[in-house]
Amino acid sequence: MERNKTHNEHLEKWAMFVKNNPAKWKKEHTLFIDAQIIKSWDFYNKLKQTANGREKIKLLRGINLLFTTAK
């Protein structure tokens, strides 16, 4: 599968940002990754509150790890 031109342009821009901002890019990247993790936890918490939500989470994650706080 080949990526589109926009994706490649984004990667090139990010590579230049990393190269030109060695001290700043790690903070930017950390903020992005942290936001992704928070979004996923929000999704799982909302899904957990639906009918059969816990079972759906098990299927999605493929493991029996569930959130310990039930609401």
C-alpha positions as CSV (number, residue, x, y, z in Angstrom):
1,M,0.0,0.0,0.0
2,E,1.4,3.4,-1.0
3,R,0.9,6.5,1.0
4,N,-0.4,9.6,-0.6
5,K,1.6,12.7,-1.4
6,T,0.2,14.7,1.6
7,H,1.5,12.1,4.0
8,N,5.0,12.2,2.6
9,E,5.0,16.0,2.7
10,H,4.0,15.9,6.3
11,L,6.8,13.5,7.1
12,E,9.3,15.7,5.4
13,K,8.1,18.8,7.3
14,W,8.3,16.9,10.6
15,A,11.8,15.7,9.8
16,M,12.9,19.2,9.1
17,F,11.3,20.4,12.3
18,V,13.2,17.8,14.3
19,K,16.4,18.7,12.5
20,N,16.0,22.4,13.0
21,N,14.6,22.3,16.6
22,P,16.5,19.7,18.5
23,A,15.4,21.0,21.9
24,K,11.8,21.7,21.1
25,W,10.6,18.7,19.1
26,K,10.7,16.3,22.1
27,K,8.2,18.4,24.0
28,E,5.9,18.7,20.9
29,H,6.1,15.0,20.4
30,T,5.4,14.2,24.1
31,L,2.4,16.5,24.1
32,F,1.0,14.7,21.0
33,I,1.6,11.2,22.4
34,D,0.1,12.1,25.7
35,A,-3.0,13.5,24.0
36,Q,-3.4,10.3,22.0
37,I,-3.3,8.2,25.3
38,I,-5.8,10.5,27.0
39,K,-8.2,10.2,24.0
40,S,-7.9,6.4,24.0
41,W,-8.7,6.3,27.8
42,D,-11.7,8.5,27.2
43,F,-12.9,6.2,24.5
44,Y,-12.6,3.1,26.6
45,N,-14.3,4.8,29.6
46,K,-17.2,5.8,27.4
47,L,-17.4,2.4,25.8
48,K,-17.3,0.7,29.2
49,Q,-20.5,2.5,30.2
50,T,-22.5,1.1,27.2
51,A,-24.3,-2.1,27.0
52,N,-21.8,-5.0,26.9
53,G,-19.1,-2.3,26.9
54,R,-16.6,-4.4,29.0
55,E,-17.0,-7.4,26.6
56,K,-16.4,-5.1,23.6
57,I,-13.2,-3.8,25.3
58,K,-12.1,-7.4,25.8
59,L,-12.6,-8.1,22.1
60,L,-10.9,-4.8,21.0
61,R,-7.9,-5.2,23.1
62,G,-7.7,-9.0,22.9
63,I,-6.9,-9.3,26.6
64,N,-8.8,-9.4,29.9
65,L,-7.3,-6.1,31.2
66,L,-10.2,-3.9,32.3
67,F,-10.3,-0.6,34.1
68,T,-10.4,-1.1,37.8
69,T,-12.7,1.8,38.6
70,A,-16.3,1.1,37.6
71,K,-18.8,4.0,37.3
